[in-house]
Amino acid sequence: MSPAPVPGFVAPADAEAVTDLLRAQLEGLPARSPFYADLFAEHGIDASAFGSLADLARFPFTGKQMLRDSQAAQPPLGRHAGVAMSEVVRVHASTGTTGRPSWVGVTRRDAGAWTELVARAFRTMGATRDDVVLHGAGLTLFVGGLPIRDALERIGSTMVPIGTGASEKAVLALESLGVTALHSTPSYARYLAEYLRAAGRDPREFGLRKIFVGGEPGGGEPAFRRQVEQEWGAPVTEGLGNADMAPVLFAEQPGTGGMRFTGGRHVVAELIDPESGEPVGAEPGAEGELVYTSVDRECCPLVRFRTRDRVVVTGRAADDAPLIRCIGRTDDMLIVLGVNVFPSAVRDLVVALHPRTTGAVQIVLPEHGPRVDPPLRIEAEWGEAAGDTEQLGREIETAIRTRLSVRAAVTLVPPGSLERAEMKSRLTRLAG
């Protein structure tokens, strides 16, 4: 067997330092994390197997379901946490398949590392201390919230934390604060433009010079990007991160045609074949799934975490760094304004209302996902004890908004209206 390629996203200047830091991390990990003590023992491997970055491919993968099981076995942060809760200064979350959050703890040192790497990403995307940035993304458990604030403040930018669901306040900020840049999901950038046009305003009149997007596909889709840039009269750059690893790990320098790795010495990024799990060289034209390993993480240190983000290498930067675009997910997840939504989580919430519902549910998509504009259109069957169906629909919408953090429009239909399947229910369908 030929030797595994060295992960192509590690800058040559960082390779030696990253190797030393990761060796120390792997050596100490089993003592801090019962999860990894068991996983390494199960695969018959330990830190002595790591001599160079190429050896990372010898270590087992960590999957999302493994982390959910770890947290279920040892709440709140799991057997993989690495530190006691008393060392954690902040908790973030990503949504799981049951609608329950998957918690991500951050120590003071971890938070400092996140601020450093996210600031590097935003500088790459074009943020400067002269920018006034309208932040149109969530500020609660979402990793694209508070960590982005910390990074923009590190840069010296002026941040206007509007969040989501407050477009009237966003308009006030655009009118009066000299906003130069918008940070949001691609969907919200388009939504806000439509909101302005509906009010008789031209988005271009506000003079935005930069649009930073992330949290979902769209920013790298040529037609979608053109539409946003034409609506606002400003160039779009995008970033890519992962709630379990770091808020932004890849960022696009204006005019380069792709995102470069900005995780520095804190994270190792690999490209693998999503089917075989074998490493893939980060050469132009290559496609694969991103896998991350934390190099110096205190809480929730992960080894070879499979992100399910499918990317293509679009080319190389002037310094030979690989450039990528995210082309989708390797699972069936939907993304609504940057929030991950699993169809099975929607079903679980509807089933919980039985016998007022039958439990049968389908998400109706205007086009193929994963990106879906709100509201999420849902059809659910009322049950034998439905009562007031209008009230029932509102309750389902409230449950989805509360548990899954997205806005939904629920249509109740008679029992037997939605298709059944013996093997696997089709939880989504295209409209029409």
Secondary structure, DSSP 8 states (H G I E B T S, - for coil): -------TTS-GGGHHHHHHHHHHHHHHHHHH-HHHHHHHHHTT--GGG-SSGGGGGGS--B-HHHHHHHHHHSTTT-TT--S-GGGEEEEEEEE-TTS-EEEEEEEHHHHHHHHHHHHHHHHHHT--TT-EEEEES--SS-TTSHHHHHHHHHHT-EEEE--SS-HHHHHHHHHHS---EEEE-HHHHHHHHHHHHHTT--GGGG---EEEE-SSTTTT-HHHHHHHHHHHTS-EEEEEEETTTEEEEEEE-TTSSSEEE--TTSEEEEEE-TTT--B----TT-EEEEEEEESS-SSS--SSEEEEEEEEEEEE-TTS-EEEEEEEESS--EEETTEEE-HHHHHHHHHTTTTSEEEEEEEEESSSSSB--SSEEEEEEE-TT--SHHHHHHHHHHHHHHHH---EEEEEE-TT-S---SS----EEE--
